[in-house]
């Protein structure tokens, strides 16, 4: 059963920002979908099983942004 978790990301301002976050988060094992918007700062992560928030936040950090679960 798929699980979707939402995060608020700060620091994004353009499509390149979105792509950077999407790329890093997509590399997490079990992730099946990533929806990210620089305009709203919203990130939705769909996965096969619940993910550790710290793993998602670390991936967003690797892309150069900050995230918190919303």
N, C-alpha and C positions, 0 to 999 in steps of 0.2 A: 504494500500500500504506500502510495506516494505521500510525502510530507512536505508542506511549504512553510518556510520560516521567513519572516520579514525583518529587515534591518533599515536603519537610517544611516546614510553615508554622508559625511561632510567633506567639502573640498572639491567636489566634481563641478566642472563648468561647461563641458562640451562632449561631443560624441567620442573623442579620443579617450576622455576620462572613463566614459561608460565602457568602451571596449577594453581598456586596461583592467577594470574591475571584473568584467565578464570573463576575460581570459584567465585571470588568477583563480576566481571562484570555480570556474568550470573544471579546473584541474583537480579539485578535491574528489577523492574516491566516493562514489555513490551519487554525485550530483547529476541530475538528469535535465535540469533547466535553470536558467538564470535570466531574470528580467531586471534591468537596471535603468534608472532615469536620472540624468544629471539635473534636469529641471526641477524635479521634486526631491531628489536625494534618496529615492526609494529603491531598495534592493529586495527582490524576492528570490529565494533559493528553493528549488524543488529537488528532493532527493528520494532515494529508495528507502531510506531509513532516517530517523532523526540524526541530525548532525550536532557535533559539539560546537557551541557558539564560538569558543575560542579559536577553533580551526578556521571558521568563516571570517572572523574578525582579523586573524593573522593574514589571511589571503588578501583581504581588502587593504590591510596595512602594507603588504608586499607591493601592491599596485600604487601605493603612495597616498592613501586616503584613510580616514578614520570611520569606524562603524560601531553602532550599538544596536542591540536587538530592540525592535519596536513592537 
